[in-house]
Amino acid sequence: MSSDFDTRHIADTPDAIAPDGSEVRLLCSSQRASTAAFRLAPGGVSRAVAHRTVEEIWYFTAGRGRMWRRLGGREEVTEIAPGVSITIPTGTQFQFRCDGGDALEAVAVTMPPWPGADEAYSVPGRWDPTI
């Protein structure tokens, strides 16, 4: 029986910048999902995007802010803070902002794994982006 184990320590500096403009630190991935930590500086407002094929679950670990999501006829703004978890179904338009004095940080699971740069596309957002 074969198994692939993946062990990764979070990087001190970003591995990439997400299409929404937030910092990305890559975590473990598998054939069915990938994980990453996202960071948005105090006062930052992301660019609004949607995903073509992936869905995500985010868990916020630091900071305070708001997450805007729109899919079909449903639209909402959710207060986000440590301990809050949200879903981003495939095709959902979303944008987030850091309203507190500390960076907004989240760990996210992407299913299936992030396929590459063409996955996210820009959409009109709720707020003017700062990054």
N, CA, C and O atoms as CSV, one atom per row, in Angstrom:
chain,resi,resn,atom,element,x,y,z
A,1,MET,N,N,0.838,-1.168,0.000
A,1,MET,CA,C,0.000,0.000,0.000
A,1,MET,C,C,0.891,1.241,0.000
A,1,MET,O,O,1.841,1.331,0.777
A,2,SER,N,N,0.584,2.178,-0.859
A,2,SER,CA,C,1.371,3.401,-0.985
A,2,SER,C,C,0.585,4.581,-0.440
A,2,SER,O,O,-0.628,4.675,-0.624
A,3,SER,N,N,1.291,5.477,0.232
A,3,SER,CA,C,0.647,6.714,0.680
A,3,SER,C,C,1.632,7.854,0.520
A,3,SER,O,O,2.839,7.686,0.695
A,4,ASP,N,N,1.100,9.011,0.188
A,4,ASP,CA,C,1.912,10.214,0.056
A,4,ASP,C,C,1.629,11.108,1.247
A,4,ASP,O,O,0.499,11.548,1.459
A,5,PHE,N,N,2.661,11.367,2.013
A,5,PHE,CA,C,2.540,12.278,3.140
A,5,PHE,C,C,3.109,13.622,2.727
A,5,PHE,O,O,4.088,13.688,1.984
A,6,ASP,N,N,2.495,14.688,3.207
A,6,ASP,CA,C,2.974,16.035,2.936
A,6,ASP,C,C,3.084,16.753,4.274
A,6,ASP,O,O,2.127,16.784,5.047
A,7,THR,N,N,4.224,17.315,4.542
A,7,THR,CA,C,4.445,18.100,5.758
A,7,THR,C,C,5.024,19.433,5.331
A,7,THR,O,O,5.969,19.487,4.544
A,8,ARG,N,N,4.460,20.499,5.848
A,8,ARG,CA,C,4.923,21.822,5.438
A,8,ARG,C,C,4.825,22.776,6.609
A,8,ARG,O,O,3.845,22.757,7.354
A,9,HIS,N,N,5.837,23.608,6.772
A,9,HIS,CA,C,5.825,24.666,7.779
A,9,HIS,C,C,5.476,25.968,7.070
A,9,HIS,O,O,5.959,26.229,5.968
A,10,ILE,N,N,4.648,26.773,7.693
A,10,ILE,CA,C,4.239,28.027,7.078
A,10,ILE,C,C,5.453,28.935,6.884
A,10,ILE,O,O,6.314,29.022,7.759
A,11,ALA,N,N,5.516,29.596,5.756
A,11,ALA,CA,C,6.634,30.476,5.413
A,11,ALA,C,C,6.536,31.807,6.152
A,11,ALA,O,O,5.445,32.279,6.471
A,12,ASP,N,N,7.689,32.398,6.414
A,12,ASP,CA,C,7.728,33.722,7.045
A,12,ASP,C,C,7.295,34.813,6.071
A,12,ASP,O,O,6.755,35.843,6.477
A,13,THR,N,N,7.533,34.580,4.799
A,13,THR,CA,C,7.163,35.549,3.768
A,13,THR,C,C,6.179,34.887,2.803
A,13,THR,O,O,6.146,33.661,2.708
A,14,PRO,N,N,5.383,35.674,2.091
A,14,PRO,CA,C,4.384,35.096,1.177
A,14,PRO,C,C,5.024,34.245,0.076
A,14,PRO,O,O,6.084,34.579,-0.453
A,15,ASP,N,N,4.361,33.151,-0.251
A,15,ASP,CA,C,4.756,32.337,-1.398
A,15,ASP,C,C,4.222,32.944,-2.689
A,15,ASP,O,O,4.785,32.736,-3.764
A,16,ALA,N,N,3.139,33.690,-2.574
A,16,ALA,CA,C,2.486,34.271,-3.749
A,16,ALA,C,C,1.538,35.386,-3.292
A,16,ALA,O,O,1.300,35.584,-2.100
A,17,ILE,N,N,1.023,36.087,-4.263
A,17,ILE,CA,C,-0.059,37.047,-4.047
A,17,ILE,C,C,-1.278,36.480,-4.774
A,17,ILE,O,O,-1.216,36.165,-5.962
A,18,ALA,N,N,-2.381,36.356,-4.045
A,18,ALA,CA,C,-3.612,35.800,-4.613
A,18,ALA,C,C,-4.186,36.749,-5.668
A,18,ALA,O,O,-3.858,37.936,-5.667
A,19,PRO,N,N,-5.031,36.249,-6.560
A,19,PRO,CA,C,-5.689,37.125,-7.532
A,19,PRO,C,C,-6.465,38.266,-6.874
A,19,PRO,O,O,-6.651,39.318,-7.486
A,20,ASP,N,N,-6.923,38.070,-5.626
A,20,ASP,CA,C,-7.641,39.140,-4.921
A,20,ASP,C,C,-6.692,40.150,-4.293
A,20,ASP,O,O,-7.141,41.181,-3.792
A,21,GLY,N,N,-5.377,39.875,-4.310
A,21,GLY,CA,C,-4.374,40.794,-3.791
A,21,GLY,C,C,-3.848,40.449,-2.409
A,21,GLY,O,O,-2.902,41.086,-1.946
A,22,SER,N,N,-4.424,39.469,-1.737
A,22,SER,CA,C,-3.952,39.095,-0.406
A,22,SER,C,C,-2.679,38.254,-0.502
A,22,SER,O,O,-2.396,37.635,-1.527
A,23,GLU,N,N,-1.913,38.250,0.609
A,23,GLU,CA,C,-0.717,37.420,0.684
A,23,GLU,C,C,-1.116,35.957,0.854
A,23,GLU,O,O,-2.081,35.653,1.556
A,24,VAL,N,N,-0.376,35.052,0.214
A,24,VAL,CA,C,-0.651,33.616,0.301
A,24,VAL,C,C,0.589,32.902,0.821
A,24,VAL,O,O,1.700,33.112,0.334
A,25,ARG,N,N,0.377,32.064,1.807
A,25,ARG,CA,C,1.412,31.154,2.289
A,25,ARG,C,C,0.867,29.738,2.086
A,25,ARG,O,O,-0.132,29.350,2.692
A,26,LEU,N,N,1.537,28.981,1.228
A,26,LEU,CA,C,1.050,27.652,0.870
A,26,LEU,C,C,1.235,26.676,2.017
A,26,LEU,O,O,2.261,26.675,2.697
A,27,LEU,N,N,0.228,25.851,2.216
A,27,LEU,CA,C,0.258,24.787,3.210
A,27,LEU,C,C,0.177,23.456,2.474
A,27,LEU,O,O,0.444,23.416,1.273
A,28,CYS,N,N,-0.174,22.394,3.130
A,28,CYS,CA,C,-0.219,21.069,2.501
A,28,CYS,C,C,-1.297,20.988,1.420
A,28,CYS,O,O,-2.279,21.730,1.421
A,29,SER,N,N,-1.063,20.046,0.493
A,29,SER,CA,C,-2.062,19.763,-0.535
A,29,SER,C,C,-2.098,18.259,-0.782
A,29,SER,O,O,-1.168,17.529,-0.439
A,30,SER,N,N,-3.191,17.823,-1.384
A,30,SER,CA,C,-3.368,16.418,-1.743
A,30,SER,C,C,-3.992,16.363,-3.130
A,30,SER,O,O,-4.130,17.393,-3.790
A,31,GLN,N,N,-4.363,15.192,-3.569
A,31,GLN,CA,C,-4.992,15.057,-4.879
A,31,GLN,C,C,-6.368,15.707,-4.917
A,31,GLN,O,O,-6.827,16.103,-5.988
A,32,ARG,N,N,-7.037,15.827,-3.774
A,32,ARG,CA,C,-8.413,16.324,-3.748
A,32,ARG,C,C,-8.577,17.736,-3.196
A,32,ARG,O,O,-9.627,18.349,-3.388
A,33,ALA,N,N,-7.555,18.268,-2.512
A,33,ALA,CA,C,-7.702,19.597,-1.907
A,33,ALA,C,C,-6.334,20.212,-1.667
A,33,ALA,O,O,-5.319,19.517,-1.619
A,34,SER,N,N,-6.329,21.530,-1.519
A,34,SER,CA,C,-5.119,22.243,-1.131
A,34,SER,C,C,-5.480,23.226,-0.016
A,34,SER,O,O,-6.629,23.648,0.112
A,35,THR,N,N,-4.482,23.579,0.778
A,35,THR,CA,C,-4.696,24.538,1.855
A,35,THR,C,C,-3.678,25.658,1.740
A,35,THR,O,O,-2.572,25.479,1.231
A,36,ALA,N,N,-4.090,26.816,2.231
A,36,ALA,CA,C,-3.207,27.982,2.235
A,36,ALA,C,C,-3.648,28.929,3.341
A,36,ALA,O,O,-4.797,28.907,3.782
A,37,ALA,N,N,-2.717,29.752,3.773
A,37,ALA,CA,C,-3.020,30.801,4.739
A,37,ALA,C,C,-3.017,32.125,3.977
A,37,ALA,O,O,-2.122,32.389,3.174
A,38,PHE,N,N,-4.019,32.946,4.237
A,38,PHE,CA,C,-4.168,34.237,3.571
A,38,PHE,C,C,-4.023,35.348,4.595
A,38,PHE,O,O,-4.419,35.189,5.749
A,39,ARG,N,N,-3.450,36.483,4.172
A,39,ARG,CA,C,-3.254,37.621,5.067
A,39,ARG,C,C,-3.566,38.906,4.314
A,39,ARG,O,O,-3.127,39.102,3.180
A,40,LEU,N,N,-4.332,39.777,4.962
A,40,LEU,CA,C,-4.669,41.087,4.426
A,40,LEU,C,C,-4.295,42.116,5.482
A,40,LEU,O,O,-4.754,42.032,6.621
A,41,ALA,N,N,-3.472,43.078,5.119
A,41,ALA,CA,C,-2.955,44.079,6.059
A,41,ALA,C,C,-4.079,44.940,6.633
A,41,ALA,O,O,-5.134,45.079,6.015
A,42,PRO,N,N,-3.850,45.519,7.818
A,42,PRO,CA,C,-4.845,46.420,8.409
A,42,PRO,C,C,-5.259,47.515,7.420
A,42,PRO,O,O,-4.410,48.135,6.780
A,43,GLY,N,N,-6.557,47.743,7.302
A,43,GLY,CA,C,-7.087,48.740,6.378
A,43,GLY,C,C,-7.194,48.269,4.944
A,43,GLY,O,O,-7.701,49.000,4.093
A,44,GLY,N,N,-6.728,47.065,4.658
A,44,GLY,CA,C,-6.731,46.560,3.293
A,44,GLY,C,C,-8.099,46.107,2.832
A,44,GLY,O,O,-8.903,45.599,3.614
A,45,VAL,N,N,-8.350,46.300,1.541
A,45,VAL,CA,C,-9.572,45.814,0.890
A,45,VAL,C,C,-9.131,45.037,-0.351
A,45,VAL,O,O,-8.441,45.576,-1.216
A,46,SER,N,N,-9.534,43.777,-0.429
A,46,SER,CA,C,-9.137,42.927,-1.556
A,46,SER,C,C,-9.837,43.349,-2.840
A,46,SER,O,O,-10.786,44.133,-2.820
A,47,ARG,N,N,-9.349,42.812,-3.960
A,47,ARG,CA,C,-10.064,42.938,-5.228
A,47,ARG,C,C,-11.178,41.892,-5.223
A,47,ARG,O,O,-11.015,40.823,-4.635
A,48,ALA,N,N,-12.277,42.178,-5.856
A,48,ALA,CA,C,-13.391,41.228,-5.944
A,48,ALA,C,C,-13.111,40.229,-7.057
A,48,ALA,O,O,-12.717,40.603,-8.162
A,49,VAL,N,N,-13.321,38.944,-6.746
A,49,VAL,CA,C,-13.070,37.874,-7.709
A,49,VAL,C,C,-14.146,36.797,-7.573
A,49,VAL,O,O,-14.956,36.815,-6.647
A,50,ALA,N,N,-14.130,35.870,-8.515
A,50,ALA,CA,C,-14.925,34.641,-8.455
A,50,ALA,C,C,-14.037,33.525,-8.990
A,50,ALA,O,O,-13.067,33.788,-9.701
A,51,HIS,N,N,-14.365,32.280,-8.652
A,51,HIS,CA,C,-13.599,31.116,-9.096
A,51,HIS,C,C,-14.380,30.324,-10.132
A,51,HIS,O,O,-15.595,30.161,-10.013
A,52,ARG,N,N,-13.688,29.838,-11.134
A,52,ARG,CA,C,-14.308,29.087,-12.225
A,52,ARG,C,C,-14.691,27.659,-11.813
A,52,ARG,O,O,-15.774,27.190,-12.165
A,53,THR,N,N,-13.812,26.958,-11.068
A,53,THR,CA,C,-14.029,25.523,-10.846
A,53,THR,C,C,-13.883,25.065,-9.402
A,53,THR,O,O,-14.306,23.956,-9.074
A,54,VAL,N,N,-13.297,25.881,-8.526
A,54,VAL,CA,C,-13.044,25.432,-7.160
A,54,VAL,C,C,-14.061,26.020,-6.187
A,54,VAL,O,O,-14.672,27.056,-6.448
A,55,GLU,N,N,-14.224,25.335,-5.063
A,55,GLU,CA,C,-14.968,25.882,-3.939
A,55,GLU,C,C,-14.000,25.951,-2.772
A,55,GLU,O,O,-13.008,25.222,-2.737
A,56,GLU,N,N,-14.285,26.828,-1.814
A,56,GLU,CA,C,-13.375,27.004,-0.689
A,56,GLU,C,C,-14.137,27.069,0.627
A,56,GLU,O,O,-15.313,27.428,0.677
A,57,ILE,N,N,-13.423,26.709,1.689
A,57,ILE,CA,C,-13.875,26.920,3.057
A,57,ILE,C,C,-12.763,27.702,3.753
A,57,ILE,O,O,-11.605,27.286,3.746
A,58,TRP,N,N,-13.118,28.821,4.345
A,58,TRP,CA,C,-12.155,29.675,5.041
A,58,TRP,C,C,-12.441,29.651,6.533
A,58,TRP,O,O,-13.598,29.625,6.952
A,59,TYR,N,N,-11.371,29.659,7.337
A,59,TYR,CA,C,-11.465,29.760,8.790
A,59,TYR,C,C,-10.559,30.914,9.219
A,59,TYR,O,O,-9.353,30.885,8.973
A,60,PHE,N,N,-11.141,31.928,9.859
A,60,PHE,CA,C,-10.392,33.125,10.245
A,60,PHE,C,C,-9.700,32.909,11.585
A,60,PHE,O,O,-10.300,32.426,12.545
A,61,THR,N,N,-8.416,33.282,11.627
A,61,THR,CA,C,-7.583,33.049,12.807
A,61,THR,C,C,-7.117,34.328,13.490
A,61,THR,O,O,-6.678,34.285,14.640
A,62,ALA,N,N,-7.203,35.467,12.803
A,62,ALA,CA,C,-6.745,36.739,13.387
A,62,ALA,C,C,-7.409,37.897,12.657
A,62,ALA,O,O,-7.827,37.769,11.506
A,63,GLY,N,N,-7.498,39.030,13.346
A,63,GLY,CA,C,-8.032,40.251,12.752
A,63,GLY,C,C,-9.548,40.299,12.740
A,63,GLY,O,O,-10.231,39.380,13.192
A,64,ARG,N,N,-10.046,41.398,12.210
A,64,ARG,CA,C,-11.492,41.607,12.092
A,64,ARG,C,C,-11.771,42.270,10.758
A,64,ARG,O,O,-10.952,43.027,10.235
A,65,GLY,N,N,-12.944,41.971,10.217
A,65,GLY,CA,C,-13.296,42.578,8.940
A,65,GLY,C,C,-14.653,42.130,8.472
A,65,GLY,O,O,-15.506,41.720,9.259
A,66,ARG,N,N,-14.836,42.219,7.160
A,66,ARG,CA,C,-16.101,41.825,6.535
A,66,ARG,C,C,-15.820,41.071,5.250
A,66,ARG,O,O,-14.842,41.339,4.552
A,67,MET,N,N,-16.699,40.121,4.951
A,67,MET,CA,C,-16.634,39.337,3.717
A,67,MET,C,C,-17.941,39.541,2.960
A,67,MET,O,O,-19.021,39.294,3.497
A,68,TRP,N,N,-17.840,39.993,1.707
A,68,TRP,CA,C,-18.999,40.142,0.827
A,68,TRP,C,C,-19.016,38.936,-0.108
A,68,TRP,O,O,-17.999,38.575,-0.700
A,69,ARG,N,N,-20.196,38.320,-0.227
A,69,ARG,CA,C,-20.385,37.187,-1.143
A,69,ARG,C,C,-21.683,37.376,-1.909
A,69,ARG,O,O,-22.693,37.811,-1.355
A,70,ARG,N,N,-21.639,37.033,-3.226
A,70,ARG,CA,C,-22.850,37.078,-4.053
A,70,ARG,C,C,-22.834,35.877,-4.995
A,70,ARG,O,O,-21.837,35.606,-5.665
A,71,LEU,N,N,-23.958,35.166,-5.032
A,71,LEU,CA,C,-24.126,34.030,-5.933
A,71,LEU,C,C,-25.590,33.976,-6.323
A,71,LEU,O,O,-26.472,33.853,-5.473
A,72,GLY,N,N,-25.837,34.069,-7.624
A,72,GLY,CA,C,-27.228,34.088,-8.089
A,72,GLY,C,C,-27.959,35.262,-7.465
A,72,GLY,O,O,-27.476,36.393,-7.514
A,73,GLY,N,N,-29.118,35.005,-6.880
A,73,GLY,CA,C,-29.916,36.063,-6.275
A,73,GLY,C,C,-29.582,36.330,-4.814
A,73,GLY,O,O,-30.222,37.175,-4.186
A,74,ARG,N,N,-28.604,35.637,-4.261
A,74,ARG,CA,C,-28.259,35.824,-2.846
A,74,ARG,C,C,-27.000,36.661,-2.710
A,74,ARG,O,O,-26.001,36.428,-3.390
A,75,GLU,N,N,-27.067,37.643,-1.814
A,75,GLU,CA,C,-25.925,38.516,-1.550
A,75,GLU,C,C,-25.920,38.838,-0.065
A,75,GLU,O,O,-26.966,39.108,0.524
A,76,GLU,N,N,-24.708,38.808,0.552
A,76,GLU,CA,C,-24.625,39.158,1.962
A,76,GLU,C,C,-23.231,39.645,2.319
A,76,GLU,O,O,-22.248,39.334,1.646
A,77,VAL,N,N,-23.173,40.415,3.394
A,77,VAL,CA,C,-21.915,40.850,3.998
A,77,VAL,C,C,-21.873,40.226,5.386
A,77,VAL,O,O,-22.801,40.396,6.177
A,78,THR,N,N,-20.795,39.503,5.680
A,78,THR,CA,C,-20.640,38.785,6.939
A,78,THR,C,C,-19.497,39.391,7.735
A,78,THR,O,O,-18.421,39.641,7.192
A,79,GLU,N,N,-19.727,39.627,9.021
A,79,GLU,CA,C,-18.655,40.057,9.923
A,79,GLU,C,C,-17.721,38.871,10.126
A,79,GLU,O,O,-18.173,37.763,10.413
A,80,ILE,N,N,-16.414,39.102,9.978
A,80,ILE,CA,C,-15.449,38.021,10.145
A,80,ILE,C,C,-14.446,38.393,11.233
A,80,ILE,O,O,-14.037,39.546,11.370
A,81,ALA,N,N,-14.064,37.369,12.003
A,81,ALA,CA,C,-13.151,37.520,13.131
A,81,ALA,C,C,-12.645,36.125,13.482
A,81,ALA,O,O,-13.141,35.137,12.940
A,82,PRO,N,N,-11.662,36.027,14.384
A,82,PRO,CA,C,-11.180,34.699,14.767
A,82,PRO,C,C,-12.323,33.795,15.223
A,82,PRO,O,O,-13.189,34.202,15.998
A,83,GLY,N,N,-12.303,32.572,14.727
A,83,GLY,CA,C,-13.329,31.595,15.075
A,83,GLY,C,C,-14.470,31.508,14.090
A,83,GLY,O,O,-15.302,30.607,14.203
A,84,VAL,N,N,-14.543,32.419,13.116
A,84,VAL,CA,C,-15.607,32.401,12.109
A,84,VAL,C,C,-15.143,31.587,10.904
A,84,VAL,O,O,-13.999,31.701,10.465
A,85,SER,N,N,-16.041,30.770,10.383
A,85,SER,CA,C,-15.782,29.950,9.206
A,85,SER,C,C,-16.839,30.283,8.153
A,85,SER,O,O,-18.013,30.459,8.480
A,86,ILE,N,N,-16.421,30.369,6.891
A,86,ILE,CA,C,-17.356,30.678,5.805
A,86,ILE,C,C,-17.081,29.757,4.610
A,86,ILE,O,O,-15.983,29.218,4.470
A,87,THR,N,N,-18.085,29.587,3.761
A,87,THR,CA,C,-17.903,28.843,2.516
A,87,THR,C,C,-17.958,29.810,1.334
A,87,THR,O,O,-18.630,30.841,1.371
A,88,ILE,N,N,-17.236,29.441,0.299
A,88,ILE,CA,C,-17.262,30.173,-0.971
A,88,ILE,C,C,-17.539,29.140,-2.061
A,88,ILE,O,O,-16.601,28.552,-2.601
A,89,PRO,N,N,-18.826,28.906,-2.397
A,89,PRO,CA,C,-19.155,27.941,-3.446
A,89,PRO,C,C,-18.599,28.378,-4.810
A,89,PRO,O,O,-18.370,29.565,-5.042
A,90,THR,N,N,-18.391,27.430,-5.685
A,90,THR,CA,C,-17.906,27.703,-7.039
A,90,THR,C,C,-18.778,28.775,-7.695
A,90,THR,O,O,-20.006,28.700,-7.648
A,91,GLY,N,N,-18.136,29.770,-8.305
A,91,GLY,CA,C,-18.850,30.838,-8.999
A,91,GLY,C,C,-19.263,32.002,-8.127
A,91,GLY,O,O,-19.774,32.995,-8.644
A,92,THR,N,N,-19.060,31.918,-6.823
A,92,THR,CA,C,-19.427,33.010,-5.920
A,92,THR,C,C,-18.506,34.200,-6.138
A,92,THR,O,O,-17.285,34.054,-6.190
A,93,GLN,N,N,-19.102,35.376,-6.265
A,93,GLN,CA,C,-18.324,36.607,-6.294
A,93,GLN,C,C,-18.041,36.976,-4.842
A,93,GLN,O,O,-18.941,36.942,-4.003
A,94,PHE,N,N,-16.780,37.332,-4.543
A,94,PHE,CA,C,-16.467,37.666,-3.155
A,94,PHE,C,C,-15.365,38.715,-3.063
A,94,PHE,O,O,-14.556,38.896,-3.972
A,95,GLN,N,N,-15.375,39.391,-1.925
A,95,GLN,CA,C,-14.402,40.436,-1.624
A,95,GLN,C,C,-14.349,40.553,-0.106
A,95,GLN,O,O,-15.365,40.371,0.565
A,96,PHE,N,N,-13.177,40.853,0.438
A,96,PHE,CA,C,-13.059,40.972,1.887
A,96,PHE,C,C,-12.207,42.174,2.252
A,96,PHE,O,O,-11.434,42.693,1.447
A,97,ARG,N,N,-12.379,42.596,3.499
A,97,ARG,CA,C,-11.675,43.786,3.973
A,97,ARG,C,C,-11.268,43.597,5.422
A,97,ARG,O,O,-11.926,42.888,6.183
A,98,CYS,N,N,-10.170,44.244,5.789
A,98,CYS,CA,C,-9.675,44.220,7.158
A,98,CYS,C,C,-10.041,45.549,7.799
A,98,CYS,O,O,-9.541,46.601,7.398
A,99,ASP,N,N,-10.916,45.495,8.798
A,99,ASP,CA,C,-11.404,46.721,9.433
A,99,ASP,C,C,-10.698,47.045,10.743
A,99,ASP,O,O,-10.893,48.135,11.281
A,100,GLY,N,N,-9.889,46.142,11.269
A,100,GLY,CA,C,-9.252,46.365,12.560
A,100,GLY,C,C,-7.810,46.813,12.430
A,100,GLY,O,O,-7.302,47.033,11.330
A,101,GLY,N,N,-7.165,46.943,13.577
A,101,GLY,CA,C,-5.775,47.370,13.627
A,101,GLY,C,C,-4.782,46.241,13.433
A,101,GLY,O,O,-3.585,46.490,13.285
A,102,ASP,N,N,-5.256,45.003,13.430
A,102,ASP,CA,C,-4.403,43.841,13.191
A,102,ASP,C,C,-4.738,43.233,11.831
A,102,ASP,O,O,-5.861,43.359,11.342
A,103,ALA,N,N,-3.757,42.577,11.233
A,103,ALA,CA,C,-3.976,41.931,9.933
A,103,ALA,C,C,-5.096,40.899,10.037
A,103,ALA,O,O,-5.263,40.248,11.068
A,104,LEU,N,N,-5.846,40.763,8.969
A,104,LEU,CA,C,-6.883,39.738,8.856
A,104,LEU,C,C,-6.208,38.489,8.293
A,104,LEU,O,O,-5.576,38.538,7.238
A,105,GLU,N,N,-6.349,37.360,9.011
A,105,GLU,CA,C,-5.694,36.129,8.597
A,105,GLU,C,C,-6.692,34.980,8.579
A,105,GLU,O,O,-7.566,34.887,9.441
A,106,ALA,N,N,-6.549,34.107,7.588
A,106,ALA,CA,C,-7.441,32.955,7.448
A,106,ALA,C,C,-6.666,31.778,6.884
A,106,ALA,O,O,-5.678,31.945,6.170
A,107,VAL,N,N,-7.133,30.591,7.219
A,107,VAL,CA,C,-6.657,29.363,6.595
A,107,VAL,C,C,-7.804,28.866,5.724
A,107,VAL,O,O,-8.953,28.820,6.163
A,108,ALA,N,N,-7.485,28.496,4.488
A,108,ALA,CA,C,-8.527,28.084,3.546
A,108,ALA,C,C,-8.209,26.731,2.929
A,108,ALA,O,O,-7.052,26.391,2.681
A,109,VAL,N,N,-9.269,25.972,2.690
A,109,VAL,CA,C,-9.183,24.704,1.963
A,109,VAL,C,C,-9.826,24.931,0.597
A,109,VAL,O,O,-10.939,25.448,0.502
A,110,THR,N,N,-9.124,24.545,-0.444
A,110,THR,CA,C,-9.611,24.678,-1.818
A,110,THR,C,C,-9.835,23.286,-2.389
A,110,THR,O,O,-8.949,22.432,-2.353
A,111,MET,N,N,-11.052,23.071,-2.923
A,111,MET,CA,C,-11.421,21.756,-3.463
A,111,MET,C,C,-11.991,21.917,-4.869
A,111,MET,O,O,-12.955,22.663,-5.038
A,112,PRO,N,N,-11.444,21.254,-5.880
A,112,PRO,CA,C,-10.192,20.513,-5.886
A,112,PRO,C,C,-9.014,21.468,-5.674
A,112,PRO,O,O,-9.233,22.667,-5.507
A,113,PRO,N,N,-7.773,20.973,-5.674
A,113,PRO,CA,C,-6.625,21.857,-5.453
A,113,PRO,C,C,-6.602,23.014,-6.449
A,113,PRO,O,O,-7.105,22.904,-7.567
A,114,TRP,N,N,-6.012,24.116,-6.019
A,114,TRP,CA,C,-5.909,25.321,-6.855
A,114,TRP,C,C,-5.258,24.970,-8.181
A,114,TRP,O,O,-4.127,24.484,-8.187
A,115,PRO,N,N,-5.939,25.202,-9.326
A,115,PRO,CA,C,-5.414,24.767,-10.621
A,115,PRO,C,C,-4.434,25.728,-11.290
A,115,PRO,O,O,-3.701,25.322,-12.192
A,116,GLY,N,N,-4.406,27.001,-10.866
A,116,GLY,CA,C,-3.466,27.930,-11.483
A,116,GLY,C,C,-4.049,29.309,-11.695
A,116,GLY,O,O,-5.174,29.598,-11.286
A,117,ALA,N,N,-3.269,30.153,-12.340
A,117,ALA,CA,C,-3.556,31.583,-12.453
A,117,ALA,C,C,-4.882,31.912,-13.137
A,117,ALA,O,O,-5.472,32.951,-12.841
A,118,ASP,N,N,-5.364,31.067,-14.034
A,118,ASP,CA,C,-6.600,31.370,-14.763
A,118,ASP,C,C,-7.864,31.008,-13.985
A,118,ASP,O,O,-8.971,31.213,-14.483
A,119,GLU,N,N,-7.715,30.470,-12.767
A,119,GLU,CA,C,-8.876,30.030,-11.991
A,119,GLU,C,C,-9.766,31.188,-11.554
A,119,GLU,O,O,-10.990,31.090,-11.652
A,120,ALA,N,N,-9.185,32.268,-11.081
A,120,ALA,CA,C,-9.961,33.408,-10.574
A,120,ALA,C,C,-10.114,34.460,-11.662
A,120,ALA,O,O,-9.224,34.655,-12.489
A,121,TYR,N,N,-11.259,35.133,-11.647
A,121,TYR,CA,C,-11.477,36.233,-12.579
A,121,TYR,C,C,-12.087,37.404,-11.820
A,121,TYR,O,O,-12.816,37.216,-10.846
A,122,SER,N,N,-11.784,38.597,-12.273
A,122,SER,CA,C,-12.252,39.823,-11.618
A,122,SER,C,C,-13.736,40.033,-11.835
A,122,SER,O,O,-14.277,39.712,-12.894
A,123,VAL,N,N,-14.389,40.576,-10.818
A,123,VAL,CA,C,-15.811,40.923,-10.878
A,123,VAL,C,C,-15.989,42.288,-10.214
A,123,VAL,O,O,-15.115,42.721,-9.462
A,124,PRO,N,N,-17.103,42.972,-10.477
A,124,PRO,CA,C,-17.367,44.216,-9.750
A,124,PRO,C,C,-17.585,43.898,-8.268
A,124,PRO,O,O,-18.301,42.955,-7.931
A,125,GLY,N,N,-16.977,44.675,-7.402
A,125,GLY,CA,C,-17.073,44.414,-5.970
A,125,GLY,C,C,-17.968,45.397,-5.237
A,125,GLY,O,O,-18.580,46.284,-5.831
A,126,ARG,N,N,-18.022,45.209,-3.934
A,126,ARG,CA,C,-18.821,46.068,-3.063
A,126,ARG,C,C,-18.056,47.305,-2.622
A,126,ARG,O,O,-18.641,48.372,-2.432
A,127,TRP,N,N,-16.713,47.154,-2.455
A,127,TRP,CA,C,-15.869,48.247,-1.987
A,127,TRP,C,C,-14.757,48.504,-2.999
A,127,TRP,O,O,-14.438,47.643,-3.819
A,128,ASP,N,N,-14.175,49.692,-2.931
A,128,ASP,CA,C,-13.008,50.003,-3.770
A,128,ASP,C,C,-11.789,49.281,-3.207
A,128,ASP,O,O,-11.476,49.454,-2.029
A,129,PRO,N,N,-11.096,48.483,-4.007
A,129,PRO,CA,C,-9.926,47.767,-3.500
A,129,PRO,C,C,-8.775,48.718,-3.196
A,129,PRO,O,O,-8.647,49.772,-3.818
A,130,THR,N,N,-7.943,48.339,-2.237
A,130,THR,CA,C,-6.783,49.137,-1.870
A,130,THR,C,C,-5.472,48.445,-2.275
A,130,THR,O,O,-4.398,49.036,-2.159
A,131,ILE,N,N,-5.559,47.203,-2.745
A,131,ILE,CA,C,-4.343,46.453,-3.095
A,131,ILE,C,C,-4.424,45.961,-4.526
A,131,ILE,O,O,-3.497,45.309,-5.008
